[in-house]
Amino acid sequence: MPYITADARARLDQGGRPQNAGELNYALSRLVDAYLVDKGGIRYAHLNEVVGALECAKLELYRRLAAPYEDRKIAEAGDVYRATATG
């Protein structure tokens, strides 16, 4: 759990945008907590929904943003891997 300042918590709880990884973690945690409360509390199905949604969001972020970024950096700096799928 991210331990951020009380001021940062208040700012985020009022809709402010996260400014660092700890604040982002806090904002995501609060969103998940609210979802679980609205669903009626902790049940396996609810936890499974949350974990699935977070995992799919993570994978989509990587697929759409991180992988293309990495591909550009490989083109700029060269690849570290000598073994390839064709090799």
N, C-alpha and C positions, 0 to 999 in steps of 0.2 A: 504494500500500500504506500502510495506517495505521501510523504509528510511535508506538506507545504504550509506556508504561513497562513494565519487566520485572515489576513488582508487578501491574500491570493484566493483563498476559499470563497470569501465573500464576493470578490470580483467575478469569479467563475460562476458562482451560484446565481448571480444576477445577469448572467448571459455573456460575460466577457470571454474573450478568446484566450486560449492557453498560450503562454509565452515560452514554455520550455517542456521538456519531456515529462517532468514530474507533474506539471499542471495538466498536460494532455492526459496522462494516466488518471489523474484525479477526475477530470471531466468525463472520461469514458467510464470510470468506476461509478460515478454518480448517475450517469445515464443508465447503466446496467442495473444499478440498485433500484432506480425508479421503475424500470421495466418489471423487475421481479416483484416489487411491491404491488404494482398494478395487476400483475398476473395472479396475485394471491399468495405470494411467498415462494419459498424454496421447495421445489419439486424437481424430480429428475428431469421431467419433460421440459420444464422451464429452463433449467440449467443447460440442458442439451440444446435448446433453441438459442440461448445466448452464446454458448461456445461455438455453435455452428455459424451464427451470424458474424461473430468476431473473426473466425477462421476464414470465412468466405471474403470478408472485407479485407483481411490481411492479404489473402491470395490475389485479390483483384488489384489492390494497391501495388503489389510486387509486379504483377503481370503488366499493368498499364503504365506504371511510372518507374519502378526500380530497374526492371530488366532492360527497357530501352536506354535508360541512363547508363547502365553497365555496358551495353553494347557500344554506345558512343565512346565511352572511356577505353574500351578495348581497341577500337579503331584508332583512337588518338595515341595511346601509350603502348599498344601491343598486348598480345595475350600472354598469360602466364602458363597456360596449358599447352603442352606439346602433343599430348595424346588427343586424338579427335575421334568422332564417331566413324570417320572413314579410315582411320589409321589402324 
